[in-house]
Amino acid sequence: MRSVSIREANQNFSRLLKEVERGETVVITRQGKPVAQLSPRPANRLDDPEVRAAAERLRRHFDALPRDGFRVGTITEEDKYGDIEL
């Protein structure tokens, strides 16, 4: 991983993207402090730790919901088919 200033990143953005495509991670700094990170995107989104964590949080959320379904009341023929002639 290497660091570059905002000025250098702006002047050499295409070169930085090529480095990222090759697998490198580049940290962009302002006055020596990190403000952004360019990193390659995994081919499979589930290999991305952030996506995997979000999917796990979503799974836990749905696992916590009651499993008795959602009741909407009685469904009539008109609800199912609208105003078509049967």
N, C-alpha and C positions, 0 to 999 in steps of 0.2 A: 504494500500500500504506500502510495506517495502523496504528498501534499503539494498543492499549487495555489498561488494567490488568485483572487478574482480576476485581476488584470491579465495574468498569464492564461487563465482558463478561457477568458473571452477572446484573446488573441490566437489561441491554439485549440479551439474547441473541437475541430474535426480530428486533430491528432489525438486529443484526449479520448474521444469516442472510439477511435480505433484501438487504443490501449484497453479500454473497457471491454470492447468486443473480444479481445484476446484473453480476457479473464482478470485483468487488473482492477483494483479498486482505487479511485482517486478522491482525495478529500480536498475540497475547495475552502480556502481560508480568507478571512478578512482581518487584516492587522494581526495575523498569527493565530487567530481563533477559528476553529472549524465552524463553517456555516452550512455546508452541504456535502453530500457524498454521492459520487457516481460509482455504481457497481453493476456488474453484469446481471442480467435477469436469467434465472434458471429456465431451462427448456420446459420443465414440468413445474407448474405453479406450486404444486404441493411440496416441492423441494425448497421453496422460499419459507424461512422460519416465520415470518410475519403472517403469511397466508395460512400456514399450518396452525399457528396459534389462534388466528381468527376463526378458522374452521372448527377447532377444538372448543372454543368458547361458544360458538353457535350450537354445536352438538350438545354441550352440557346444558345450555339454555332449553333446548327442545326436550332433552331427557327429563328436565325438572317439571315440564308441563303435565297436567293430568292426561291419562290415556283413554278417557271415556268419550272422546270425540267432541264435536261441536254441534249442538242441537239448534236447528233453525225453525222448528215447528213442522206442521203438516205441509207437504208439497202437493199441490193440486195438479191436475192435468194441464190447466192453463199455465201454471208456473213452468211446467216441463216443456210444453210445446207452443206456447203463445196463443195466437188467435187463429191457427190453422184448423181446418175442418178435419175431424177424425172419422 
